[in-house]
Amino acid sequence: MTIHQFIKKRPYLIWYVRDLDKLSEESIVEHTLNYGDWADVCELLAILGVKKTAAIFSRQISGKRINYDPKIMNYFKLYFSRYA
């Protein structure tokens, strides 16, 4: 399964986007970590891999504008520091 097939099966994660094929990996990772359940996160990690997902997450939280909920950001900082 590709990352775009993954997000097409989960339109509830990005409910306001019409063309899901134009989404970047970064956007899909952000929305899955923020709004997905644990099964969604596990499938995302199976598709992209823990290291690649952790790298995307790390780039996203290193900028000025961070779109992650503070609790979500803290959880995945701890998660990726242990497993990536």
PDB file of N, CA, C and O in Angstrom:
ATOM      1  N   MET A   1       0.849  -1.183   0.000  1.00  0.00           N
ATOM      2  CA  MET A   1       0.000   0.000   0.000  1.00  0.00           C
ATOM      3  C   MET A   1       0.892   1.242   0.000  1.00  0.00           C
ATOM      4  O   MET A   1       1.903   1.299   0.700  1.00  0.00           O
ATOM      5  N   THR A   2       0.506   2.209  -0.780  1.00  0.00           N
ATOM      6  CA  THR A   2       1.249   3.468  -0.816  1.00  0.00           C
ATOM      7  C   THR A   2       0.650   4.441   0.196  1.00  0.00           C
ATOM      8  O   THR A   2      -0.425   4.211   0.749  1.00  0.00           O
ATOM      9  N   ILE A   3       1.365   5.513   0.414  1.00  0.00           N
ATOM     10  CA  ILE A   3       0.906   6.527   1.365  1.00  0.00           C
ATOM     11  C   ILE A   3      -0.393   7.187   0.888  1.00  0.00           C
ATOM     12  O   ILE A   3      -1.227   7.570   1.709  1.00  0.00           O
ATOM     13  N   HIS A   4      -0.568   7.322  -0.418  1.00  0.00           N
ATOM     14  CA  HIS A   4      -1.790   7.938  -0.939  1.00  0.00           C
ATOM     15  C   HIS A   4      -2.979   6.980  -0.878  1.00  0.00           C
ATOM     16  O   HIS A   4      -4.112   7.417  -0.678  1.00  0.00           O
ATOM     17  N   GLN A   5      -2.737   5.692  -1.046  1.00  0.00           N
ATOM     18  CA  GLN A   5      -3.808   4.715  -0.843  1.00  0.00           C
ATOM     19  C   GLN A   5      -4.234   4.709   0.623  1.00  0.00           C
ATOM     20  O   GLN A   5      -5.419   4.599   0.939  1.00  0.00           O
ATOM     21  N   PHE A   6      -3.252   4.829   1.506  1.00  0.00           N
ATOM     22  CA  PHE A   6      -3.519   4.882   2.947  1.00  0.00           C
ATOM     23  C   PHE A   6      -4.457   6.036   3.291  1.00  0.00           C
ATOM     24  O   PHE A   6      -5.441   5.843   4.004  1.00  0.00           O
ATOM     25  N   ILE A   7      -4.160   7.225   2.793  1.00  0.00           N
ATOM     26  CA  ILE A   7      -4.964   8.395   3.159  1.00  0.00           C
ATOM     27  C   ILE A   7      -6.328   8.373   2.477  1.00  0.00           C
ATOM     28  O   ILE A   7      -7.294   8.911   3.018  1.00  0.00           O
ATOM     29  N   LYS A   8      -6.422   7.764   1.302  1.00  0.00           N
ATOM     30  CA  LYS A   8      -7.726   7.667   0.631  1.00  0.00           C
ATOM     31  C   LYS A   8      -8.699   6.791   1.418  1.00  0.00           C
ATOM     32  O   LYS A   8      -9.912   6.987   1.345  1.00  0.00           O
ATOM     33  N   LYS A   9      -8.171   5.832   2.165  1.00  0.00           N
ATOM     34  CA  LYS A   9      -9.023   4.979   2.995  1.00  0.00           C
ATOM     35  C   LYS A   9      -9.424   5.675   4.297  1.00  0.00           C
ATOM     36  O   LYS A   9     -10.277   5.179   5.033  1.00  0.00           O
ATOM     37  N   ARG A  10      -8.812   6.818   4.576  1.00  0.00           N
ATOM     38  CA  ARG A  10      -9.059   7.540   5.827  1.00  0.00           C
ATOM     39  C   ARG A  10      -9.371   9.016   5.566  1.00  0.00           C
ATOM     40  O   ARG A  10      -8.624   9.886   6.012  1.00  0.00           O
ATOM     41  N   PRO A  11     -10.446   9.307   4.862  1.00  0.00           N
ATOM     42  CA  PRO A  11     -10.769  10.711   4.559  1.00  0.00           C
ATOM     43  C   PRO A  11     -11.101  11.522   5.810  1.00  0.00           C
ATOM     44  O   PRO A  11     -11.071  12.752   5.766  1.00  0.00           O
ATOM     45  N   TYR A  12     -11.412  10.868   6.910  1.00  0.00           N
ATOM     46  CA  TYR A  12     -11.712  11.572   8.160  1.00  0.00           C
ATOM     47  C   TYR A  12     -10.481  12.254   8.752  1.00  0.00           C
ATOM     48  O   TYR A  12     -10.620  13.133   9.603  1.00  0.00           O
ATOM     49  N   LEU A  13      -9.286  11.871   8.325  1.00  0.00           N
ATOM     50  CA  LEU A  13      -8.075  12.514   8.833  1.00  0.00           C
ATOM     51  C   LEU A  13      -7.843  13.877   8.189  1.00  0.00           C
ATOM     52  O   LEU A  13      -7.302  14.785   8.819  1.00  0.00           O
ATOM     53  N   ILE A  14      -8.255  14.011   6.939  1.00  0.00           N
ATOM     54  CA  ILE A  14      -8.087  15.274   6.211  1.00  0.00           C
ATOM     55  C   ILE A  14      -9.412  15.557   5.513  1.00  0.00           C
ATOM     56  O   ILE A  14      -9.521  15.469   4.290  1.00  0.00           O
ATOM     57  N   TRP A  15     -10.395  15.892   6.303  1.00  0.00           N
ATOM     58  CA  TRP A  15     -11.771  16.035   5.823  1.00  0.00           C
ATOM     59  C   TRP A  15     -11.980  17.248   4.925  1.00  0.00           C
ATOM     60  O   TRP A  15     -12.961  17.291   4.182  1.00  0.00           O
ATOM     61  N   TYR A  16     -11.106  18.212   4.970  1.00  0.00           N
ATOM     62  CA  TYR A  16     -11.311  19.460   4.234  1.00  0.00           C
ATOM     63  C   TYR A  16     -10.556  19.507   2.911  1.00  0.00           C
ATOM     64  O   TYR A  16     -10.602  20.525   2.220  1.00  0.00           O
ATOM     65  N   VAL A  17      -9.868  18.442   2.543  1.00  0.00           N
ATOM     66  CA  VAL A  17      -9.101  18.395   1.302  1.00  0.00           C
ATOM     67  C   VAL A  17      -9.866  17.564   0.276  1.00  0.00           C
ATOM     68  O   VAL A  17     -10.310  16.453   0.567  1.00  0.00           O
ATOM     69  N   ARG A  18     -10.012  18.110  -0.917  1.00  0.00           N
ATOM     70  CA  ARG A  18     -10.744  17.389  -1.966  1.00  0.00           C
ATOM     71  C   ARG A  18      -9.850  16.428  -2.743  1.00  0.00           C
ATOM     72  O   ARG A  18     -10.233  15.282  -2.978  1.00  0.00           O
ATOM     73  N   ASP A  19      -8.671  16.878  -3.142  1.00  0.00           N
ATOM     74  CA  ASP A  19      -7.786  16.048  -3.958  1.00  0.00           C
ATOM     75  C   ASP A  19      -6.687  15.451  -3.077  1.00  0.00           C
ATOM     76  O   ASP A  19      -5.653  16.080  -2.850  1.00  0.00           O
ATOM     77  N   LEU A  20      -6.917  14.255  -2.594  1.00  0.00           N
ATOM     78  CA  LEU A  20      -5.976  13.617  -1.677  1.00  0.00           C
ATOM     79  C   LEU A  20      -4.678  13.191  -2.361  1.00  0.00           C
ATOM     80  O   LEU A  20      -3.670  12.972  -1.689  1.00  0.00           O
ATOM     81  N   ASP A  21      -4.692  13.073  -3.685  1.00  0.00           N
ATOM     82  CA  ASP A  21      -3.480  12.681  -4.414  1.00  0.00           C
ATOM     83  C   ASP A  21      -2.408  13.766  -4.396  1.00  0.00           C
ATOM     84  O   ASP A  21      -1.232  13.474  -4.610  1.00  0.00           O
ATOM     85  N   LYS A  22      -2.793  14.989  -4.149  1.00  0.00           N
ATOM     86  CA  LYS A  22      -1.831  16.096  -4.161  1.00  0.00           C
ATOM     87  C   LYS A  22      -1.191  16.351  -2.793  1.00  0.00           C
ATOM     88  O   LYS A  22      -0.343  17.233  -2.661  1.00  0.00           O
ATOM     89  N   LEU A  23      -1.588  15.593  -1.792  1.00  0.00           N
ATOM     90  CA  LEU A  23      -1.022  15.778  -0.459  1.00  0.00           C
ATOM     91  C   LEU A  23       0.410  15.257  -0.401  1.00  0.00           C
ATOM     92  O   LEU A  23       0.740  14.242  -1.014  1.00  0.00           O
ATOM     93  N   SER A  24       1.243  15.957   0.336  1.00  0.00           N
ATOM     94  CA  SER A  24       2.625  15.524   0.521  1.00  0.00           C
ATOM     95  C   SER A  24       2.693  14.496   1.651  1.00  0.00           C
ATOM     96  O   SER A  24       1.767  14.371   2.452  1.00  0.00           O
ATOM     97  N   GLU A  25       3.798  13.771   1.696  1.00  0.00           N
ATOM     98  CA  GLU A  25       4.012  12.834   2.803  1.00  0.00           C
ATOM     99  C   GLU A  25       3.988  13.568   4.131  1.00  0.00           C
ATOM    100  O   GLU A  25       3.461  13.056   5.119  1.00  0.00           O
ATOM    101  N   GLU A  26       4.559  14.771   4.159  1.00  0.00           N
ATOM    102  CA  GLU A  26       4.619  15.549   5.391  1.00  0.00           C
ATOM    103  C   GLU A  26       3.220  15.860   5.916  1.00  0.00           C
ATOM    104  O   GLU A  26       2.957  15.744   7.113  1.00  0.00           O
ATOM    105  N   SER A  27       2.340  16.251   5.025  1.00  0.00           N
ATOM    106  CA  SER A  27       0.972  16.571   5.423  1.00  0.00           C
ATOM    107  C   SER A  27       0.240  15.331   5.929  1.00  0.00           C
ATOM    108  O   SER A  27      -0.498  15.401   6.911  1.00  0.00           O
ATOM    109  N   ILE A  28       0.441  14.213   5.268  1.00  0.00           N
ATOM    110  CA  ILE A  28      -0.214  12.972   5.683  1.00  0.00           C
ATOM    111  C   ILE A  28       0.300  12.529   7.048  1.00  0.00           C
ATOM    112  O   ILE A  28      -0.483  12.092   7.891  1.00  0.00           O
ATOM    113  N   VAL A  29       1.603  12.637   7.275  1.00  0.00           N
ATOM    114  CA  VAL A  29       2.170  12.286   8.584  1.00  0.00           C
ATOM    115  C   VAL A  29       1.584  13.184   9.666  1.00  0.00           C
ATOM    116  O   VAL A  29       1.150  12.699  10.711  1.00  0.00           O
ATOM    117  N   GLU A  30       1.569  14.482   9.421  1.00  0.00           N
ATOM    118  CA  GLU A  30       1.056  15.433  10.410  1.00  0.00           C
ATOM    119  C   GLU A  30      -0.394  15.134  10.781  1.00  0.00           C
ATOM    120  O   GLU A  30      -0.738  15.101  11.963  1.00  0.00           O
ATOM    121  N   HIS A  31      -1.230  14.920   9.794  1.00  0.00           N
ATOM    122  CA  HIS A  31      -2.641  14.679  10.070  1.00  0.00           C
ATOM    123  C   HIS A  31      -2.880  13.319  10.714  1.00  0.00           C
ATOM    124  O   HIS A  31      -3.777  13.177  11.545  1.00  0.00           O
ATOM    125  N   THR A  32      -2.098  12.334  10.343  1.00  0.00           N
ATOM    126  CA  THR A  32      -2.263  11.013  10.952  1.00  0.00           C
ATOM    127  C   THR A  32      -1.844  11.039  12.413  1.00  0.00           C
ATOM    128  O   THR A  32      -2.538  10.485  13.265  1.00  0.00           O
ATOM    129  N   LEU A  33      -0.720  11.675  12.711  1.00  0.00           N
ATOM    130  CA  LEU A  33      -0.271  11.735  14.103  1.00  0.00           C
ATOM    131  C   LEU A  33      -1.209  12.589  14.951  1.00  0.00           C
ATOM    132  O   LEU A  33      -1.461  12.263  16.111  1.00  0.00           O
ATOM    133  N   ASN A  34      -1.721  13.666  14.392  1.00  0.00           N
ATOM    134  CA  ASN A  34      -2.613  14.555  15.141  1.00  0.00           C
ATOM    135  C   ASN A  34      -4.013  13.983  15.331  1.00  0.00           C
ATOM    136  O   ASN A  34      -4.573  14.080  16.423  1.00  0.00           O
ATOM    137  N   TYR A  35      -4.582  13.393  14.293  1.00  0.00           N
ATOM    138  CA  TYR A  35      -6.002  13.040  14.311  1.00  0.00           C
ATOM    139  C   TYR A  35      -6.288  11.550  14.210  1.00  0.00           C
ATOM    140  O   TYR A  35      -7.425  11.130  14.431  1.00  0.00           O
ATOM    141  N   GLY A  36      -5.295  10.747  13.886  1.00  0.00           N
ATOM    142  CA  GLY A  36      -5.529   9.319  13.716  1.00  0.00           C
ATOM    143  C   GLY A  36      -5.543   8.570  15.034  1.00  0.00           C
ATOM    144  O   GLY A  36      -5.084   9.073  16.059  1.00  0.00           O
ATOM    145  N   ASP A  37      -6.077   7.360  14.992  1.00  0.00           N
ATOM    146  CA  ASP A  37      -6.009   6.504  16.173  1.00  0.00           C
ATOM    147  C   ASP A  37      -4.739   5.655  16.080  1.00  0.00           C
ATOM    148  O   ASP A  37      -3.967   5.788  15.130  1.00  0.00           O
ATOM    149  N   TRP A  38      -4.529   4.789  17.064  1.00  0.00           N
ATOM    150  CA  TRP A  38      -3.283   4.032  17.116  1.00  0.00           C
ATOM    151  C   TRP A  38      -3.140   3.096  15.912  1.00  0.00           C
ATOM    152  O   TRP A  38      -2.030   2.893  15.420  1.00  0.00           O
ATOM    153  N   ALA A  39      -4.246   2.527  15.436  1.00  0.00           N
ATOM    154  CA  ALA A  39      -4.196   1.650  14.258  1.00  0.00           C
ATOM    155  C   ALA A  39      -3.736   2.429  13.023  1.00  0.00           C
ATOM    156  O   ALA A  39      -2.972   1.910  12.209  1.00  0.00           O
ATOM    157  N   ASP A  40      -4.199   3.668  12.886  1.00  0.00           N
ATOM    158  CA  ASP A  40      -3.767   4.518  11.768  1.00  0.00           C
ATOM    159  C   ASP A  40      -2.267   4.790  11.851  1.00  0.00           C
ATOM    160  O   ASP A  40      -1.560   4.716  10.846  1.00  0.00           O
ATOM    161  N   VAL A  41      -1.789   5.101  13.045  1.00  0.00           N
ATOM    162  CA  VAL A  41      -0.365   5.391  13.240  1.00  0.00           C
ATOM    163  C   VAL A  41       0.474   4.154  12.928  1.00  0.00           C
ATOM    164  O   VAL A  41       1.506   4.255  12.265  1.00  0.00           O
ATOM    165  N   CYS A  42       0.036   2.993  13.403  1.00  0.00           N
ATOM    166  CA  CYS A  42       0.787   1.754  13.140  1.00  0.00           C
ATOM    167  C   CYS A  42       0.871   1.458  11.650  1.00  0.00           C
ATOM    168  O   CYS A  42       1.917   1.038  11.156  1.00  0.00           O
ATOM    169  N   GLU A  43      -0.219   1.674  10.937  1.00  0.00           N
ATOM    170  CA  GLU A  43      -0.193   1.426   9.496  1.00  0.00           C
ATOM    171  C   GLU A  43       0.699   2.440   8.782  1.00  0.00           C
ATOM    172  O   GLU A  43       1.417   2.083   7.848  1.00  0.00           O
ATOM    173  N   LEU A  44       0.659   3.689   9.212  1.00  0.00           N
ATOM    174  CA  LEU A  44       1.545   4.707   8.641  1.00  0.00           C
ATOM    175  C   LEU A  44       3.005   4.318   8.850  1.00  0.00           C
ATOM    176  O   LEU A  44       3.817   4.427   7.931  1.00  0.00           O
ATOM    177  N   LEU A  45       3.338   3.866  10.054  1.00  0.00           N
ATOM    178  CA  LEU A  45       4.710   3.455  10.349  1.00  0.00           C
ATOM    179  C   LEU A  45       5.117   2.240   9.523  1.00  0.00           C
ATOM    180  O   LEU A  45       6.281   2.112   9.143  1.00  0.00           O
ATOM    181  N   ALA A  46       4.176   1.352   9.245  1.00  0.00           N
ATOM    182  CA  ALA A  46       4.472   0.184   8.413  1.00  0.00           C
ATOM    183  C   ALA A  46       4.753   0.600   6.969  1.00  0.00           C
ATOM    184  O   ALA A  46       5.575  -0.018   6.292  1.00  0.00           O
ATOM    185  N   ILE A  47       4.081   1.632   6.505  1.00  0.00           N
ATOM    186  CA  ILE A  47       4.262   2.090   5.121  1.00  0.00           C
ATOM    187  C   ILE A  47       5.557   2.891   4.974  1.00  0.00           C
ATOM    188  O   ILE A  47       6.374   2.599   4.101  1.00  0.00           O
ATOM    189  N   LEU A  48       5.740   3.892   5.822  1.00  0.00           N
ATOM    190  CA  LEU A  48       6.900   4.784   5.688  1.00  0.00           C
ATOM    191  C   LEU A  48       8.128   4.297   6.448  1.00  0.00           C
ATOM    192  O   LEU A  48       9.258   4.601   6.065  1.00  0.00           O
ATOM    193  N   GLY A  49       7.914   3.558   7.501  1.00  0.00           N
ATOM    194  CA  GLY A  49       9.003   3.162   8.378  1.00  0.00           C
ATOM    195  C   GLY A  49       9.132   4.148   9.526  1.00  0.00           C
ATOM    196  O   GLY A  49       8.797   5.325   9.393  1.00  0.00           O
ATOM    197  N   VAL A  50       9.616   3.658  10.640  1.00  0.00           N
ATOM    198  CA  VAL A  50       9.725   4.493  11.837  1.00  0.00           C
ATOM    199  C   VAL A  50      10.746   5.605  11.633  1.00  0.00           C
ATOM    200  O   VAL A  50      10.503   6.748  12.023  1.00  0.00           O
ATOM    201  N   LYS A  51      11.878   5.284  11.032  1.00  0.00           N
ATOM    202  CA  LYS A  51      12.936   6.294  10.874  1.00  0.00           C
ATOM    203  C   LYS A  51      12.516   7.432   9.951  1.00  0.00           C
ATOM    204  O   LYS A  51      12.768   8.600  10.248  1.00  0.00           O
ATOM    205  N   LYS A  52      11.875   7.096   8.835  1.00  0.00           N
ATOM    206  CA  LYS A  52      11.443   8.140   7.902  1.00  0.00           C
ATOM    207  C   LYS A  52      10.348   8.998   8.530  1.00  0.00           C
ATOM    208  O   LYS A  52      10.362  10.221   8.394  1.00  0.00           O
ATOM    209  N   THR A  53       9.400   8.360   9.217  1.00  0.00           N
ATOM    210  CA  THR A  53       8.336   9.107   9.887  1.00  0.00           C
ATOM    211  C   THR A  53       8.923  10.006  10.970  1.00  0.00           C
ATOM    212  O   THR A  53       8.504  11.154  11.119  1.00  0.00           O
ATOM    213  N   ALA A  54       9.886   9.492  11.720  1.00  0.00           N
ATOM    214  CA  ALA A  54      10.539  10.287  12.763  1.00  0.00           C
ATOM    215  C   ALA A  54      11.282  11.475  12.159  1.00  0.00           C
ATOM    216  O   ALA A  54      11.269  12.564  12.733  1.00  0.00           O
ATOM    217  N   ALA A  55      11.923  11.283  11.020  1.00  0.00           N
ATOM    218  CA  ALA A  55      12.640  12.379  10.361  1.00  0.00           C
ATOM    219  C   ALA A  55      11.672  13.462   9.905  1.00  0.00           C
ATOM    220  O   ALA A  55      11.947  14.651  10.066  1.00  0.00           O
ATOM    221  N   ILE A  56      10.540  13.057   9.338  1.00  0.00           N
ATOM    222  CA  ILE A  56       9.527  14.027   8.912  1.00  0.00           C
ATOM    223  C   ILE A  56       8.990  14.781  10.120  1.00  0.00           C
ATOM    224  O   ILE A  56       8.870  16.005  10.085  1.00  0.00           O
ATOM    225  N   PHE A  57       8.668  14.062  11.181  1.00  0.00           N
ATOM    226  CA  PHE A  57       8.155  14.669  12.408  1.00  0.00           C
ATOM    227  C   PHE A  57       9.170  15.657  12.986  1.00  0.00           C
ATOM    228  O   PHE A  57       8.805  16.759  13.395  1.00  0.00           O
ATOM    229  N   SER A  58      10.424  15.264  13.016  1.00  0.00           N
ATOM    230  CA  SER A  58      11.478  16.126  13.562  1.00  0.00           C
ATOM    231  C   SER A  58      11.613  17.424  12.766  1.00  0.00           C
ATOM    232  O   SER A  58      11.775  18.495  13.350  1.00  0.00           O
ATOM    233  N   ARG A  59      11.546  17.331  11.438  1.00  0.00           N
ATOM    234  CA  ARG A  59      11.597  18.539  10.602  1.00  0.00           C
ATOM    235  C   ARG A  59      10.402  19.438  10.887  1.00  0.00           C
ATOM    236  O   ARG A  59      10.537  20.661  10.945  1.00  0.00           O
ATOM    237  N   GLN A  60       9.245  18.836  11.064  1.00  0.00           N
ATOM    238  CA  GLN A  60       8.033  19.625  11.271  1.00  0.00           C
ATOM    239  C   GLN A  60       8.053  20.372  12.604  1.00  0.00           C
ATOM    240  O   GLN A  60       7.576  21.504  12.683  1.00  0.00           O
ATOM    241  N   ILE A  61       8.590  19.761  13.634  1.00  0.00           N
ATOM    242  CA  ILE A  61       8.567  20.425  14.945  1.00  0.00           C
ATOM    243  C   ILE A  61       9.760  21.348  15.155  1.00  0.00           C
ATOM    244  O   ILE A  61       9.835  22.042  16.169  1.00  0.00           O
ATOM    245  N   SER A  62      10.694  21.364  14.207  1.00  0.00           N
ATOM    246  CA  SER A  62      11.861  22.233  14.361  1.00  0.00           C
ATOM    247  C   SER A  62      11.630  23.632  13.792  1.00  0.00           C
ATOM    248  O   SER A  62      12.449  24.525  14.006  1.00  0.00           O
ATOM    249  N   GLY A  63      10.541  23.831  13.081  1.00  0.00           N
ATOM    250  CA  GLY A  63      10.254  25.138  12.501  1.00  0.00           C
ATOM    251  C   GLY A  63       9.554  26.062  13.481  1.00  0.00           C
ATOM    252  O   GLY A  63       9.281  25.689  14.622  1.00  0.00           O
ATOM    253  N   LYS A  64       9.268  27.269  13.022  1.00  0.00           N
ATOM    254  CA  LYS A  64       8.577  28.248  13.865  1.00  0.00           C
ATOM    255  C   LYS A  64       7.107  27.890  14.047  1.00  0.00           C
ATOM    256  O   LYS A  64       6.559  27.991  15.144  1.00  0.00           O
ATOM    257  N   ARG A  65       6.485  27.475  12.961  1.00  0.00           N
ATOM    258  CA  ARG A  65       5.058  27.160  13.003  1.00  0.00           C
ATOM    259  C   ARG A  65       4.883  25.654  13.198  1.00  0.00           C
ATOM    260  O   ARG A  65       5.291  24.855  12.355  1.00  0.00           O
ATOM    261  N   ILE A  66       4.282  25.289  14.303  1.00  0.00           N
ATOM    262  CA  ILE A  66       4.072  23.881  14.625  1.00  0.00           C
ATOM    263  C   ILE A  66       2.575  23.635  14.712  1.00  0.00           C
ATOM    264  O   ILE A  66       1.868  24.305  15.465  1.00  0.00           O
ATOM    265  N   ASN A  67       2.097  22.668  13.936  1.00  0.00           N
ATOM    266  CA  ASN A  67       0.669  22.384  13.887  1.00  0.00           C
ATOM    267  C   ASN A  67       0.254  21.216  14.773  1.00  0.00           C
ATOM    268  O   ASN A  67      -0.896  20.782  14.718  1.00  0.00           O
ATOM    269  N   TYR A  68       1.155  20.709  15.574  1.00  0.00           N
ATOM    270  CA  TYR A  68       0.828  19.584  16.439  1.00  0.00           C
ATOM    271  C   TYR A  68       0.251  20.070  17.760  1.00  0.00           C
ATOM    272  O   TYR A  68       0.679  21.087  18.305  1.00  0.00           O
ATOM    273  N   ASP A  69      -0.718  19.334  18.258  1.00  0.00           N
ATOM    274  CA  ASP A  69      -1.221  19.556  19.606  1.00  0.00           C
ATOM    275  C   ASP A  69      -0.054  19.302  20.566  1.00  0.00           C
ATOM    276  O   ASP A  69       0.711  18.364  20.344  1.00  0.00           O
ATOM    277  N   PRO A  70       0.108  20.100  21.621  1.00  0.00           N
ATOM    278  CA  PRO A  70       1.252  19.922  22.524  1.00  0.00           C
ATOM    279  C   PRO A  70       1.369  18.517  23.124  1.00  0.00           C
ATOM    280  O   PRO A  70       2.480  18.008  23.277  1.00  0.00           O
ATOM    281  N   LYS A  71       0.255  17.891  23.461  1.00  0.00           N
ATOM    282  CA  LYS A  71       0.300  16.538  24.031  1.00  0.00           C
ATOM    283  C   LYS A  71       0.752  15.517  22.987  1.00  0.00           C
ATOM    284  O   LYS A  71       1.524  14.605  23.284  1.00  0.00           O
ATOM    285  N   ILE A  72       0.261  15.684  21.775  1.00  0.00           N
ATOM    286  CA  ILE A  72       0.646  14.787  20.679  1.00  0.00           C
ATOM    287  C   ILE A  72       2.134  14.946  20.387  1.00  0.00           C
ATOM    288  O   ILE A  72       2.846  13.958  20.205  1.00  0.00           O
ATOM    289  N   MET A  73       2.596  16.185  20.344  1.00  0.00           N
ATOM    290  CA  MET A  73       4.000  16.455  20.057  1.00  0.00           C
ATOM    291  C   MET A  73       4.893  15.834  21.133  1.00  0.00           C
ATOM    292  O   MET A  73       5.905  15.212  20.810  1.00  0.00           O
ATOM    293  N   ASN A  74       4.534  15.993  22.382  1.00  0.00           N
ATOM    294  CA  ASN A  74       5.323  15.424  23.466  1.00  0.00           C
ATOM    295  C   ASN A  74       5.353  13.901  23.381  1.00  0.00           C
ATOM    296  O   ASN A  74       6.410  13.288  23.536  1.00  0.00           O
ATOM    297  N   TYR A  75       4.200  13.293  23.138  1.00  0.00           N
ATOM    298  CA  TYR A  75       4.138  11.829  23.050  1.00  0.00           C
ATOM    299  C   TYR A  75       5.053  11.311  21.945  1.00  0.00           C
ATOM    300  O   TYR A  75       5.840  10.391  22.171  1.00  0.00           O
ATOM    301  N   PHE A  76       4.955  11.892  20.759  1.00  0.00           N
ATOM    302  CA  PHE A  76       5.746  11.374  19.645  1.00  0.00           C
ATOM    303  C   PHE A  76       7.219  11.752  19.747  1.00  0.00           C
ATOM    304  O   PHE A  76       8.060  11.056  19.177  1.00  0.00           O
ATOM    305  N   LYS A  77       7.559  12.818  20.445  1.00  0.00           N
ATOM    306  CA  LYS A  77       8.974  13.080  20.736  1.00  0.00           C
ATOM    307  C   LYS A  77       9.541  11.928  21.552  1.00  0.00           C
ATOM    308  O   LYS A  77      10.616  11.409  21.251  1.00  0.00           O
ATOM    309  N   LEU A  78       8.809  11.534  22.588  1.00  0.00           N
ATOM    310  CA  LEU A  78       9.250  10.423  23.434  1.00  0.00           C
ATOM    311  C   LEU A  78       9.260   9.104  22.658  1.00  0.00           C
ATOM    312  O   LEU A  78      10.199   8.315  22.771  1.00  0.00           O
ATOM    313  N   TYR A  79       8.226   8.878  21.884  1.00  0.00           N
ATOM    314  CA  TYR A  79       8.110   7.633  21.112  1.00  0.00           C
ATOM    315  C   TYR A  79       9.263   7.490  20.121  1.00  0.00           C
ATOM    316  O   TYR A  79       9.917   6.448  20.068  1.00  0.00           O
ATOM    317  N   PHE A  80       9.506   8.534  19.341  1.00  0.00           N
ATOM    318  CA  PHE A  80      10.550   8.443  18.320  1.00  0.00           C
ATOM    319  C   PHE A  80      11.948   8.446  18.932  1.00  0.00           C
ATOM    320  O   PHE A  80      12.866   7.863  18.356  1.00  0.00           O
ATOM    321  N   SER A  81      12.132   9.084  20.077  1.00  0.00           N
ATOM    322  CA  SER A  81      13.451   9.040  20.715  1.00  0.00           C
ATOM    323  C   SER A  81      13.766   7.622  21.200  1.00  0.00           C
ATOM    324  O   SER A  81      14.932   7.245  21.315  1.00  0.00           O
ATOM    325  N   ARG A  82      12.736   6.853  21.479  1.00  0.00           N
ATOM    326  CA  ARG A  82      12.950   5.485  21.939  1.00  0.00           C
ATOM    327  C   ARG A  82      13.031   4.468  20.796  1.00  0.00           C
ATOM    328  O   ARG A  82      13.855   3.555  20.835  1.00  0.00           O
ATOM    329  N   TYR A  83      12.183   4.623  19.789  1.00  0.00           N
ATOM    330  CA  TYR A  83      12.046   3.586  18.766  1.00  0.00           C
ATOM    331  C   TYR A  83      12.663   3.915  17.410  1.00  0.00           C
ATOM    332  O   TYR A  83      12.778   3.029  16.563  1.00  0.00           O
ATOM    333  N   ALA A  84      13.056   5.151  17.186  1.00  0.00           N
ATOM    334  CA  ALA A  84      13.625   5.492  15.870  1.00  0.00           C
ATOM    335  C   ALA A  84      15.141   5.504  15.909  1.00  0.00           C
ATOM    336  O   ALA A  84      15.782   5.771  14.893  1.00  0.00           O
TER     337      ALA A  84
END
